């Protein structure tokens, strides 16, 4: 029984950490320049750019300035 409670405590702590990180990311995005978003051709996720002169960048490492052809 104590193993189950310990595992539950770990999951609750992990959920709190993930929620805090998400709230921090949301705060940073809301208080910064507007982001442009496009679908990443590499992984299907979101590629972001916060400046028209900057390339789109995705968490998977894909960058529009390194792509074959013009990705914009």
PDB file of N, H, CA, C and O in Angstrom:
ATOM      1  N   UNK A   1       0.828  -1.203   0.000  1.00  0.00           N
ATOM      2  CA  UNK A   1       0.000   0.000   0.000  1.00  0.00           C
ATOM      3  C   UNK A   1       0.867   1.261   0.000  1.00  0.00           C
ATOM      4  O   UNK A   1       0.561   2.235  -0.687  1.00  0.00           O
ATOM      5  N   UNK A   2       1.942   1.231   0.771  1.00  0.00           N
ATOM      6  H   UNK A   2       2.191   0.440   1.329  1.00  0.00           H
ATOM      7  CA  UNK A   2       2.811   2.407   0.834  1.00  0.00           C
ATOM      8  C   UNK A   2       3.504   2.654  -0.508  1.00  0.00           C
ATOM      9  O   UNK A   2       3.800   3.797  -0.856  1.00  0.00           O
ATOM     10  N   UNK A   3       3.764   1.570  -1.265  1.00  0.00           N
ATOM     11  H   UNK A   3       3.523   0.641  -0.982  1.00  0.00           H
ATOM     12  CA  UNK A   3       4.364   1.741  -2.590  1.00  0.00           C
ATOM     13  C   UNK A   3       3.414   2.480  -3.523  1.00  0.00           C
ATOM     14  O   UNK A   3       3.842   3.317  -4.318  1.00  0.00           O
ATOM     15  N   UNK A   4       2.137   2.171  -3.425  1.00  0.00           N
ATOM     16  H   UNK A   4       1.790   1.492  -2.778  1.00  0.00           H
ATOM     17  CA  UNK A   4       1.130   2.829  -4.254  1.00  0.00           C
ATOM     18  C   UNK A   4       1.046   4.307  -3.891  1.00  0.00           C
ATOM     19  O   UNK A   4       0.968   5.158  -4.777  1.00  0.00           O
ATOM     20  N   UNK A   5       1.060   4.615  -2.605  1.00  0.00           N
ATOM     21  H   UNK A   5       1.123   3.923  -1.886  1.00  0.00           H
ATOM     22  CA  UNK A   5       1.003   6.011  -2.164  1.00  0.00           C
ATOM     23  C   UNK A   5       2.256   6.779  -2.587  1.00  0.00           C
ATOM     24  O   UNK A   5       2.175   7.944  -2.974  1.00  0.00           O
ATOM     25  N   UNK A   6       3.407   6.122  -2.511  1.00  0.00           N
ATOM     26  H   UNK A   6       3.473   5.175  -2.197  1.00  0.00           H
ATOM     27  CA  UNK A   6       4.648   6.765  -2.937  1.00  0.00           C
ATOM     28  C   UNK A   6       4.610   7.064  -4.432  1.00  0.00           C
ATOM     29  O   UNK A   6       5.018   8.143  -4.862  1.00  0.00           O
ATOM     30  N   UNK A   7       4.123   6.115  -5.221  1.00  0.00           N
ATOM     31  H   UNK A   7       3.792   5.238  -4.872  1.00  0.00           H
ATOM     32  CA  UNK A   7       4.011   6.312  -6.666  1.00  0.00           C
ATOM     33  C   UNK A   7       3.028   7.448  -6.981  1.00  0.00           C
ATOM     34  O   UNK A   7       3.270   8.263  -7.871  1.00  0.00           O
ATOM     35  N   UNK A   8       1.926   7.485  -6.240  1.00  0.00           N
ATOM     36  H   UNK A   8       1.730   6.822  -5.516  1.00  0.00           H
ATOM     37  CA  UNK A   8       0.944   8.548  -6.421  1.00  0.00           C
ATOM     38  C   UNK A   8       1.546   9.907  -6.086  1.00  0.00           C
ATOM     39  O   UNK A   8       1.309  10.883  -6.797  1.00  0.00           O
ATOM     40  N   UNK A   9       2.314   9.975  -5.021  1.00  0.00           N
ATOM     41  H   UNK A   9       2.506   9.182  -4.443  1.00  0.00           H
ATOM     42  CA  UNK A   9       2.987  11.227  -4.661  1.00  0.00           C
ATOM     43  C   UNK A   9       3.941  11.673  -5.760  1.00  0.00           C
ATOM     44  O   UNK A   9       4.014  12.862  -6.071  1.00  0.00           O
ATOM     45  N   UNK A  10       4.678  10.728  -6.353  1.00  0.00           N
ATOM     46  H   UNK A  10       4.619   9.762  -6.101  1.00  0.00           H
ATOM     47  CA  UNK A  10       5.587  11.057  -7.446  1.00  0.00           C
ATOM     48  C   UNK A  10       4.824  11.614  -8.648  1.00  0.00           C
ATOM     49  O   UNK A  10       5.261  12.583  -9.270  1.00  0.00           O
ATOM     50  N   UNK A  11       3.697  11.007  -8.968  1.00  0.00           N
ATOM     51  H   UNK A  11       3.342  10.220  -8.463  1.00  0.00           H
ATOM     52  CA  UNK A  11       2.901  11.466 -10.113  1.00  0.00           C
ATOM     53  C   UNK A  11       2.326  12.855  -9.863  1.00  0.00           C
ATOM     54  O   UNK A  11       2.272  13.679 -10.776  1.00  0.00           O
ATOM     55  N   UNK A  12       1.898  13.116  -8.634  1.00  0.00           N
ATOM     56  H   UNK A  12       1.942  12.446  -7.893  1.00  0.00           H
ATOM     57  CA  UNK A  12       1.355  14.433  -8.295  1.00  0.00           C
ATOM     58  C   UNK A  12       2.451  15.491  -8.406  1.00  0.00           C
ATOM     59  O   UNK A  12       2.215  16.571  -8.948  1.00  0.00           O
ATOM     60  N   UNK A  13       3.649  15.189  -7.896  1.00  0.00           N
ATOM     61  H   UNK A  13       3.840  14.312  -7.456  1.00  0.00           H
ATOM     62  CA  UNK A  13       4.761  16.137  -7.992  1.00  0.00           C
ATOM     63  C   UNK A  13       5.147  16.391  -9.444  1.00  0.00           C
ATOM     64  O   UNK A  13       5.441  17.524  -9.825  1.00  0.00           O
ATOM     65  N   UNK A  14       5.145  15.329 -10.256  1.00  0.00           N
ATOM     66  H   UNK A  14       4.906  14.409  -9.947  1.00  0.00           H
ATOM     67  CA  UNK A  14       5.472  15.485 -11.674  1.00  0.00           C
ATOM     68  C   UNK A  14       4.424  16.364 -12.367  1.00  0.00           C
ATOM     69  O   UNK A  14       4.773  17.217 -13.182  1.00  0.00           O
ATOM     70  N   UNK A  15       3.144  16.157 -12.044  1.00  0.00           N
ATOM     71  H   UNK A  15       2.861  15.463 -11.381  1.00  0.00           H
ATOM     72  CA  UNK A  15       2.080  16.951 -12.639  1.00  0.00           C
ATOM     73  C   UNK A  15       2.223  18.422 -12.250  1.00  0.00           C
ATOM     74  O   UNK A  15       2.031  19.304 -13.086  1.00  0.00           O
ATOM     75  N   UNK A  16       2.557  18.690 -10.995  1.00  0.00           N
ATOM     76  H   UNK A  16       2.713  17.973 -10.316  1.00  0.00           H
ATOM     77  CA  UNK A  16       2.744  20.072 -10.541  1.00  0.00           C
ATOM     78  C   UNK A  16       3.912  20.727 -11.273  1.00  0.00           C
ATOM     79  O   UNK A  16       3.833  21.898 -11.646  1.00  0.00           O
ATOM     80  N   UNK A  17       4.997  19.977 -11.479  1.00  0.00           N
ATOM     81  H   UNK A  17       5.061  19.026 -11.176  1.00  0.00           H
ATOM     82  CA  UNK A  17       6.160  20.511 -12.177  1.00  0.00           C
ATOM     83  C   UNK A  17       5.806  20.843 -13.627  1.00  0.00           C
ATOM     84  O   UNK A  17       6.153  21.914 -14.124  1.00  0.00           O
ATOM     85  N   UNK A  18       5.115  19.922 -14.302  1.00  0.00           N
ATOM     86  H   UNK A  18       4.833  19.052 -13.898  1.00  0.00           H
ATOM     87  CA  UNK A  18       4.729  20.140 -15.701  1.00  0.00           C
ATOM     88  C   UNK A  18       3.797  21.345 -15.815  1.00  0.00           C
ATOM     89  O   UNK A  18       3.942  22.158 -16.728  1.00  0.00           O
ATOM     90  N   UNK A  19       2.847  21.459 -14.898  1.00  0.00           N
ATOM     91  H   UNK A  19       2.729  20.798 -14.157  1.00  0.00           H
ATOM     92  CA  UNK A  19       1.925  22.587 -14.913  1.00  0.00           C
ATOM     93  C   UNK A  19       2.661  23.906 -14.689  1.00  0.00           C
ATOM     94  O   UNK A  19       2.365  24.899 -15.353  1.00  0.00           O
ATOM     95  N   UNK A  20       3.615  23.925 -13.759  1.00  0.00           N
ATOM     96  H   UNK A  20       3.856  23.118 -13.220  1.00  0.00           H
ATOM     97  CA  UNK A  20       4.382  25.140 -13.492  1.00  0.00           C
ATOM     98  C   UNK A  20       5.210  25.541 -14.711  1.00  0.00           C
ATOM     99  O   UNK A  20       5.300  26.725 -15.037  1.00  0.00           O
ATOM    100  N   UNK A  21       5.819  24.555 -15.390  1.00  0.00           N
ATOM    101  H   UNK A  21       5.746  23.593 -15.125  1.00  0.00           H
ATOM    102  CA  UNK A  21       6.590  24.850 -16.594  1.00  0.00           C
ATOM    103  C   UNK A  21       5.695  25.394 -17.704  1.00  0.00           C
ATOM    104  O   UNK A  21       6.082  26.321 -18.415  1.00  0.00           O
ATOM    105  N   UNK A  22       4.508  24.825 -17.852  1.00  0.00           N
ATOM    106  H   UNK A  22       4.194  24.071 -17.274  1.00  0.00           H
ATOM    107  CA  UNK A  22       3.569  25.291 -18.878  1.00  0.00           C
ATOM    108  C   UNK A  22       3.105  26.713 -18.584  1.00  0.00           C
ATOM    109  O   UNK A  22       2.997  27.534 -19.495  1.00  0.00           O
ATOM    110  N   UNK A  23       2.833  27.004 -17.325  1.00  0.00           N
ATOM    111  H   UNK A  23       2.921  26.337 -16.585  1.00  0.00           H
ATOM    112  CA  UNK A  23       2.411  28.355 -16.951  1.00  0.00           C
ATOM    113  C   UNK A  23       3.530  29.363 -17.196  1.00  0.00           C
ATOM    114  O   UNK A  23       3.268  30.477 -17.650  1.00  0.00           O
ATOM    115  N   UNK A  24       4.770  28.986 -16.902  1.00  0.00           N
ATOM    116  H   UNK A  24       4.982  28.081 -16.534  1.00  0.00           H
ATOM    117  CA  UNK A  24       5.905  29.875 -17.149  1.00  0.00           C
ATOM    118  C   UNK A  24       6.075  30.135 -18.644  1.00  0.00           C
ATOM    119  O   UNK A  24       6.306  31.271 -19.057  1.00  0.00           O
ATOM    120  N   UNK A  25       5.962  29.086 -19.450  1.00  0.00           N
ATOM    121  H   UNK A  25       5.774  28.162 -19.115  1.00  0.00           H
ATOM    122  CA  UNK A  25       6.072  29.248 -20.903  1.00  0.00           C
ATOM    123  C   UNK A  25       4.966  30.151 -21.431  1.00  0.00           C
ATOM    124  O   UNK A  25       5.218  31.029 -22.255  1.00  0.00           O
ATOM    125  N   UNK A  26       3.747  29.939 -20.961  1.00  0.00           N
ATOM    126  H   UNK A  26       3.542  29.225 -20.291  1.00  0.00           H
ATOM    127  CA  UNK A  26       2.630  30.776 -21.385  1.00  0.00           C
ATOM    128  C   UNK A  26       2.869  32.228 -20.997  1.00  0.00           C
ATOM    129  O   UNK A  26       2.604  33.132 -21.789  1.00  0.00           O
ATOM    130  N   UNK A  27       3.364  32.460 -19.798  1.00  0.00           N
ATOM    131  H   UNK A  27       3.580  31.726 -19.154  1.00  0.00           H
ATOM    132  CA  UNK A  27       3.664  33.823 -19.337  1.00  0.00           C
ATOM    133  C   UNK A  27       4.703  34.474 -20.240  1.00  0.00           C
ATOM    134  O   UNK A  27       4.554  35.631 -20.633  1.00  0.00           O
ATOM    135  N   UNK A  28       5.768  33.718 -20.571  1.00  0.00           N
ATOM    136  H   UNK A  28       5.888  32.778 -20.251  1.00  0.00           H
ATOM    137  CA  UNK A  28       6.822  34.272 -21.428  1.00  0.00           C
ATOM    138  C   UNK A  28       6.278  34.629 -22.807  1.00  0.00           C
ATOM    139  O   UNK A  28       6.616  35.675 -23.360  1.00  0.00           O
ATOM    140  N   UNK A  29       5.440  33.762 -23.358  1.00  0.00           N
ATOM    141  H   UNK A  29       5.165  32.912 -22.909  1.00  0.00           H
ATOM    142  CA  UNK A  29       4.881  34.010 -24.690  1.00  0.00           C
ATOM    143  C   UNK A  29       3.940  35.205 -24.662  1.00  0.00           C
ATOM    144  O   UNK A  29       3.972  36.039 -25.567  1.00  0.00           O
ATOM    145  N   UNK A  30       3.099  35.296 -23.629  1.00  0.00           N
ATOM    146  H   UNK A  30       3.073  34.618 -22.894  1.00  0.00           H
ATOM    147  CA  UNK A  30       2.141  36.390 -23.554  1.00  0.00           C
ATOM    148  C   UNK A  30       2.826  37.736 -23.330  1.00  0.00           C
ATOM    149  O   UNK A  30       2.274  38.773 -23.696  1.00  0.00           O
ATOM    150  N   UNK A  31       4.007  37.736 -22.741  1.00  0.00           N
ATOM    151  H   UNK A  31       4.456  36.893 -22.443  1.00  0.00           H
ATOM    152  CA  UNK A  31       4.693  38.977 -22.421  1.00  0.00           C
ATOM    153  C   UNK A  31       5.879  39.248 -23.339  1.00  0.00           C
ATOM    154  O   UNK A  31       6.783  40.004 -22.982  1.00  0.00           O
ATOM    155  N   UNK A  32       5.879  38.648 -24.494  1.00  0.00           N
ATOM    156  H   UNK A  32       5.144  38.034 -24.784  1.00  0.00           H
ATOM    157  CA  UNK A  32       6.938  38.884 -25.462  1.00  0.00           C
ATOM    158  C   UNK A  32       6.301  39.301 -26.783  1.00  0.00           C
ATOM    159  O   UNK A  32       5.088  39.490 -26.878  1.00  0.00           O
ATOM    160  N   UNK A  33       7.137  39.436 -27.783  1.00  0.00           N
ATOM    161  H   UNK A  33       8.122  39.283 -27.705  1.00  0.00           H
ATOM    162  CA  UNK A  33       6.623  39.765 -29.111  1.00  0.00           C
ATOM    163  C   UNK A  33       5.668  38.665 -29.573  1.00  0.00           C
ATOM    164  O   UNK A  33       5.718  37.534 -29.090  1.00  0.00           O
ATOM    165  N   UNK A  34       4.814  39.014 -30.501  1.00  0.00           N
ATOM    166  H   UNK A  34       4.773  39.932 -30.894  1.00  0.00           H
ATOM    167  CA  UNK A  34       3.884  38.023 -31.054  1.00  0.00           C
ATOM    168  C   UNK A  34       4.671  36.976 -31.848  1.00  0.00           C
ATOM    169  O   UNK A  34       5.594  37.308 -32.591  1.00  0.00           O
ATOM    170  N   UNK A  35       4.296  35.735 -31.679  1.00  0.00           N
ATOM    171  H   UNK A  35       3.546  35.466 -31.075  1.00  0.00           H
ATOM    172  CA  UNK A  35       4.944  34.648 -32.398  1.00  0.00           C
ATOM    173  C   UNK A  35       4.177  34.323 -33.659  1.00  0.00           C
ATOM    174  O   UNK A  35       2.947  34.366 -33.683  1.00  0.00           O
ATOM    175  N   UNK A  36       4.917  33.995 -34.711  1.00  0.00           N
ATOM    176  H   UNK A  36       5.916  33.959 -34.691  1.00  0.00           H
ATOM    177  CA  UNK A  36       4.319  33.440 -35.916  1.00  0.00           C
ATOM    178  C   UNK A  36       4.457  31.937 -35.796  1.00  0.00           C
ATOM    179  O   UNK A  36       5.473  31.444 -35.304  1.00  0.00           O
ATOM    180  N   UNK A  37       3.449  31.203 -36.238  1.00  0.00           N
ATOM    181  H   UNK A  37       2.625  31.603 -36.637  1.00  0.00           H
ATOM    182  CA  UNK A  37       3.427  29.749 -36.080  1.00  0.00           C
ATOM    183  C   UNK A  37       3.169  29.108 -37.434  1.00  0.00           C
ATOM    184  O   UNK A  37       2.352  29.583 -38.223  1.00  0.00           O
ATOM    185  N   UNK A  38       3.885  28.017 -37.684  1.00  0.00           N
ATOM    186  H   UNK A  38       4.549  27.631 -37.043  1.00  0.00           H
ATOM    187  CA  UNK A  38       3.615  27.203 -38.868  1.00  0.00           C
ATOM    188  C   UNK A  38       3.765  25.739 -38.469  1.00  0.00           C
ATOM    189  O   UNK A  38       4.421  25.422 -37.477  1.00  0.00           O
ATOM    190  N   UNK A  39       3.150  24.844 -39.252  1.00  0.00           N
ATOM    191  H   UNK A  39       2.617  25.101 -40.058  1.00  0.00           H
ATOM    192  CA  UNK A  39       3.288  23.414 -38.985  1.00  0.00           C
ATOM    193  C   UNK A  39       4.674  22.963 -39.431  1.00  0.00           C
ATOM    194  O   UNK A  39       5.087  23.219 -40.562  1.00  0.00           O
ATOM    195  N   UNK A  40       5.376  22.299 -38.542  1.00  0.00           N
ATOM    196  H   UNK A  40       5.041  22.092 -37.623  1.00  0.00           H
ATOM    197  CA  UNK A  40       6.723  21.823 -38.845  1.00  0.00           C
ATOM    198  C   UNK A  40       6.654  20.657 -39.819  1.00  0.00           C
ATOM    199  O   UNK A  40       5.979  19.667 -39.537  1.00  0.00           O
ATOM    200  N   UNK A  41       7.334  20.747 -40.959  1.00  0.00           N
ATOM    201  H   UNK A  41       7.882  21.552 -41.188  1.00  0.00           H
ATOM    202  CA  UNK A  41       7.340  19.626 -41.894  1.00  0.00           C
ATOM    203  C   UNK A  41       8.189  18.459 -41.392  1.00  0.00           C
ATOM    204  O   UNK A  41       8.074  17.345 -41.903  1.00  0.00           O
ATOM    205  N   UNK A  42       9.039  18.707 -40.397  1.00  0.00           N
ATOM    206  H   UNK A  42       9.132  19.612 -39.982  1.00  0.00           H
ATOM    207  CA  UNK A  42       9.891  17.648 -39.870  1.00  0.00           C
ATOM    208  C   UNK A  42       9.152  16.685 -38.957  1.00  0.00           C
ATOM    209  O   UNK A  42       9.255  15.469 -39.113  1.00  0.00           O
ATOM    210  N   UNK A  43       8.392  17.241 -37.988  1.00  0.00           N
ATOM    211  H   UNK A  43       8.308  18.230 -37.861  1.00  0.00           H
ATOM    212  CA  UNK A  43       7.738  16.369 -37.001  1.00  0.00           C
ATOM    213  C   UNK A  43       6.230  16.574 -36.928  1.00  0.00           C
ATOM    214  O   UNK A  43       5.539  15.807 -36.258  1.00  0.00           O
ATOM    215  N   UNK A  44       5.708  17.592 -37.603  1.00  0.00           N
ATOM    216  H   UNK A  44       6.269  18.215 -38.148  1.00  0.00           H
ATOM    217  CA  UNK A  44       4.272  17.855 -37.555  1.00  0.00           C
ATOM    218  C   UNK A  44       3.872  18.742 -36.391  1.00  0.00           C
ATOM    219  O   UNK A  44       2.693  19.051 -36.220  1.00  0.00           O
ATOM    220  N   UNK A  45       4.855  19.158 -35.583  1.00  0.00           N
ATOM    221  H   UNK A  45       5.813  18.907 -35.722  1.00  0.00           H
ATOM    222  CA  UNK A  45       4.585  20.034 -34.439  1.00  0.00           C
ATOM    223  C   UNK A  45       4.490  21.489 -34.862  1.00  0.00           C
ATOM    224  O   UNK A  45       4.220  21.794 -36.024  1.00  0.00           O
ATOM    225  N   UNK A  46       4.716  22.386 -33.905  1.00  0.00           N
ATOM    226  H   UNK A  46       4.935  22.138 -32.962  1.00  0.00           H
ATOM    227  CA  UNK A  46       4.640  23.809 -34.203  1.00  0.00           C
ATOM    228  C   UNK A  46       6.039  24.410 -34.300  1.00  0.00           C
ATOM    229  O   UNK A  46       6.853  24.270 -33.387  1.00  0.00           O
ATOM    230  N   UNK A  47       6.302  25.070 -35.404  1.00  0.00           N
ATOM    231  H   UNK A  47       5.641  25.183 -36.146  1.00  0.00           H
ATOM    232  CA  UNK A  47       7.544  25.818 -35.584  1.00  0.00           C
ATOM    233  C   UNK A  47       7.214  27.286 -35.341  1.00  0.00           C
ATOM    234  O   UNK A  47       6.234  27.803 -35.877  1.00  0.00           O
ATOM    235  N   UNK A  48       8.032  27.957 -34.535  1.00  0.00           N
ATOM    236  H   UNK A  48       8.828  27.538 -34.100  1.00  0.00           H
ATOM    237  CA  UNK A  48       7.753  29.332 -34.131  1.00  0.00           C
ATOM    238  C   UNK A  48       8.819  30.292 -34.635  1.00  0.00           C
ATOM    239  O   UNK A  48       9.977  29.920 -34.824  1.00  0.00           O
ATOM    240  N   UNK A  49       8.404  31.529 -34.847  1.00  0.00           N
ATOM    241  H   UNK A  49       7.463  31.831 -34.694  1.00  0.00           H
ATOM    242  CA  UNK A  49       9.319  32.618 -35.164  1.00  0.00           C
ATOM    243  C   UNK A  49       8.726  33.880 -34.553  1.00  0.00           C
ATOM    244  O   UNK A  49       7.527  34.128 -34.685  1.00  0.00           O
ATOM    245  N   UNK A  50       9.552  34.677 -33.886  1.00  0.00           N
ATOM    246  H   UNK A  50      10.525  34.475 -33.778  1.00  0.00           H
ATOM    247  CA  UNK A  50       9.024  35.889 -33.270  1.00  0.00           C
ATOM    248  C   UNK A  50       9.454  37.154 -33.994  1.00  0.00           C
ATOM    249  O   UNK A  50       9.250  38.257 -33.488  1.00  0.00           O
ATOM    250  N   UNK A  51      10.044  37.005 -35.170  1.00  0.00           N
ATOM    251  H   UNK A  51      10.209  36.108 -35.580  1.00  0.00           H
ATOM    252  CA  UNK A  51      10.490  38.159 -35.936  1.00  0.00           C
ATOM    253  C   UNK A  51      10.402  37.796 -37.417  1.00  0.00           C
ATOM    254  O   UNK A  51      10.852  36.720 -37.808  1.00  0.00           O
ATOM    255  N   UNK A  52       9.834  38.667 -38.245  1.00  0.00           N
ATOM    256  H   UNK A  52       9.469  39.542 -37.927  1.00  0.00           H
ATOM    257  CA  UNK A  52       9.720  38.350 -39.679  1.00  0.00           C
ATOM    258  C   UNK A  52      11.065  38.072 -40.354  1.00  0.00           C
ATOM    259  O   UNK A  52      11.114  37.380 -41.371  1.00  0.00           O
ATOM    260  N   UNK A  53      12.153  38.605 -39.797  1.00  0.00           N
ATOM    261  H   UNK A  53      12.113  39.167 -38.971  1.00  0.00           H
ATOM    262  CA  UNK A  53      13.472  38.390 -40.383  1.00  0.00           C
ATOM    263  C   UNK A  53      14.167  37.147 -39.838  1.00  0.00           C
ATOM    264  O   UNK A  53      15.244  36.786 -40.312  1.00  0.00           O
ATOM    265  N   UNK A  54      13.576  36.499 -38.864  1.00  0.00           N
ATOM    266  H   UNK A  54      12.701  36.792 -38.479  1.00  0.00           H
ATOM    267  CA  UNK A  54      14.159  35.308 -38.262  1.00  0.00           C
ATOM    268  C   UNK A  54      13.495  34.053 -38.829  1.00  0.00           C
ATOM    269  O   UNK A  54      12.327  34.093 -39.216  1.00  0.00           O
ATOM    270  N   UNK A  55      14.231  32.940 -38.882  1.00  0.00           N
ATOM    271  H   UNK A  55      15.180  32.907 -38.568  1.00  0.00           H
ATOM    272  CA  UNK A  55      13.657  31.692 -39.410  1.00  0.00           C
ATOM    273  C   UNK A  55      12.694  31.050 -38.414  1.00  0.00           C
ATOM    274  O   UNK A  55      12.751  31.312 -37.213  1.00  0.00           O
ATOM    275  N   UNK A  56      11.816  30.210 -38.935  1.00  0.00           N
ATOM    276  H   UNK A  56      11.769  29.997 -39.911  1.00  0.00           H
ATOM    277  CA  UNK A  56      10.982  29.388 -38.069  1.00  0.00           C
ATOM    278  C   UNK A  56      11.869  28.309 -37.463  1.00  0.00           C
ATOM    279  O   UNK A  56      12.740  27.764 -38.141  1.00  0.00           O
ATOM    280  N   UNK A  57      11.647  27.996 -36.177  1.00  0.00           N
ATOM    281  H   UNK A  57      10.940  28.438 -35.626  1.00  0.00           H
ATOM    282  CA  UNK A  57      12.429  26.982 -35.482  1.00  0.00           C
ATOM    283  C   UNK A  57      11.459  26.082 -34.721  1.00  0.00           C
ATOM    284  O   UNK A  57      10.514  26.562 -34.093  1.00  0.00           O
ATOM    285  N   UNK A  58      11.704  24.765 -34.784  1.00  0.00           N
ATOM    286  H   UNK A  58      12.471  24.375 -35.293  1.00  0.00           H
ATOM    287  CA  UNK A  58      10.867  23.805 -34.073  1.00  0.00           C
ATOM    288  C   UNK A  58      11.695  23.125 -32.986  1.00  0.00           C
ATOM    289  O   UNK A  58      12.924  23.099 -33.057  1.00  0.00           O
ATOM    290  N   UNK A  59      11.014  22.574 -31.978  1.00  0.00           N
ATOM    291  H   UNK A  59      10.016  22.596 -31.920  1.00  0.00           H
ATOM    292  CA  UNK A  59      11.699  21.864 -30.901  1.00  0.00           C
ATOM    293  C   UNK A  59      12.463  20.643 -31.409  1.00  0.00           C
ATOM    294  O   UNK A  59      13.438  20.225 -30.785  1.00  0.00           O
ATOM    295  N   UNK A  60      12.031  20.064 -32.537  1.00  0.00           N
ATOM    296  H   UNK A  60      11.238  20.404 -33.044  1.00  0.00           H
ATOM    297  CA  UNK A  60      12.705  18.872 -33.074  1.00  0.00           C
ATOM    298  C   UNK A  60      14.038  19.237 -33.723  1.00  0.00           C
ATOM    299  O   UNK A  60      14.807  18.345 -34.083  1.00  0.00           O
ATOM    300  N   UNK A  61      14.327  20.531 -33.881  1.00  0.00           N
ATOM    301  H   UNK A  61      13.702  21.255 -33.589  1.00  0.00           H
ATOM    302  CA  UNK A  61      15.582  20.971 -34.470  1.00  0.00           C
ATOM    303  C   UNK A  61      15.445  21.485 -35.887  1.00  0.00           C
ATOM    304  O   UNK A  61      16.408  22.015 -36.442  1.00  0.00           O
ATOM    305  N   UNK A  62      14.268  21.341 -36.490  1.00  0.00           N
ATOM    306  H   UNK A  62      13.487  20.910 -36.040  1.00  0.00           H
ATOM    307  CA  UNK A  62      14.058  21.822 -37.853  1.00  0.00           C
ATOM    308  C   UNK A  62      14.096  23.338 -37.877  1.00  0.00           C
ATOM    309  O   UNK A  62      13.536  23.992 -36.998  1.00  0.00           O
ATOM    310  N   UNK A  63      14.759  23.899 -38.887  1.00  0.00           N
ATOM    311  H   UNK A  63      15.214  23.367 -39.601  1.00  0.00           H
ATOM    312  CA  UNK A  63      14.828  25.352 -39.069  1.00  0.00           C
ATOM    313  C   UNK A  63      14.497  25.677 -40.520  1.00  0.00           C
ATOM    314  O   UNK A  63      14.946  24.985 -41.434  1.00  0.00           O
ATOM    315  N   UNK A  64      13.719  26.723 -40.730  1.00  0.00           N
ATOM    316  H   UNK A  64      13.354  27.285 -39.988  1.00  0.00           H
ATOM    317  CA  UNK A  64      13.323  27.069 -42.092  1.00  0.00           C
ATOM    318  C   UNK A  64      14.505  27.567 -42.915  1.00  0.00           C
ATOM    319  O   UNK A  64      14.486  27.442 -44.139  1.00  0.00           O
ATOM    320  N   UNK A  65      15.529  28.126 -42.282  1.00  0.00           N
ATOM    321  H   UNK A  65      15.544  28.227 -41.287  1.00  0.00           H
ATOM    322  CA  UNK A  65      16.664  28.611 -43.055  1.00  0.00           C
ATOM    323  C   UNK A  65      17.628  27.486 -43.447  1.00  0.00           C
ATOM    324  O   UNK A  65      18.526  27.700 -44.261  1.00  0.00           O
ATOM    325  N   UNK A  66      17.454  26.301 -42.880  1.00  0.00           N
ATOM    326  H   UNK A  66      16.725  26.127 -42.218  1.00  0.00           H
ATOM    327  CA  UNK A  66      18.290  25.152 -43.218  1.00  0.00           C
ATOM    328  C   UNK A  66      17.545  24.149 -44.096  1.00  0.00           C
ATOM    329  O   UNK A  66      18.120  23.151 -44.530  1.00  0.00           O
ATOM    330  N   UNK A  67      16.268  24.415 -44.357  1.00  0.00           N
ATOM    331  H   UNK A  67      15.800  25.225 -44.005  1.00  0.00           H
ATOM    332  CA  UNK A  67      15.443  23.490 -45.142  1.00  0.00           C
ATOM    333  C   UNK A  67      15.798  23.587 -46.620  1.00  0.00           C
ATOM    334  O   UNK A  67      16.316  24.603 -47.085  1.00  0.00           O
ATOM    335  N   UNK A  68      15.512  22.524 -47.343  1.00  0.00           N
ATOM    336  H   UNK A  68      15.091  21.699 -46.966  1.00  0.00           H
ATOM    337  CA  UNK A  68      15.694  22.540 -48.794  1.00  0.00           C
ATOM    338  C   UNK A  68      14.593  23.380 -49.399  1.00  0.00           C
ATOM    339  O   UNK A  68      13.414  23.123 -49.155  1.00  0.00           O
ATOM    340  N   UNK A  69      14.950  24.368 -50.176  1.00  0.00           N
ATOM    341  H   UNK A  69      15.908  24.576 -50.375  1.00  0.00           H
ATOM    342  CA  UNK A  69      13.950  25.243 -50.770  1.00  0.00           C
ATOM    343  C   UNK A  69      13.492  26.288 -49.769  1.00  0.00           C
ATOM    344  O   UNK A  69      14.013  26.361 -48.656  1.00  0.00           O
ATOM    345  N   UNK A  70      12.545  27.074 -50.154  1.00  0.00           N
ATOM    346  H   UNK A  70      12.122  27.015 -51.059  1.00  0.00           H
ATOM    347  CA  UNK A  70      12.026  28.138 -49.291  1.00  0.00           C
ATOM    348  C   UNK A  70      10.871  27.589 -48.469  1.00  0.00           C
ATOM    349  O   UNK A  70       9.838  27.211 -49.023  1.00  0.00           O
ATOM    350  N   UNK A  71      11.035  27.543 -47.163  1.00  0.00           N
ATOM    351  H   UNK A  71      11.873  27.850 -46.713  1.00  0.00           H
ATOM    352  CA  UNK A  71      10.004  26.957 -46.291  1.00  0.00           C
ATOM    353  C   UNK A  71       8.955  27.964 -45.876  1.00  0.00           C
ATOM    354  O   UNK A  71       7.968  27.597 -45.239  1.00  0.00           O
ATOM    355  N   UNK A  72       9.140  29.212 -46.218  1.00  0.00           N
ATOM    356  H   UNK A  72       9.942  29.511 -46.736  1.00  0.00           H
ATOM    357  CA  UNK A  72       8.182  30.231 -45.764  1.00  0.00           C
ATOM    358  C   UNK A  72       7.019  30.350 -46.679  1.00  0.00           C
ATOM    359  O   UNK A  72       6.124  31.160 -46.439  1.00  0.00           O
TER     360      UNK A  72
END
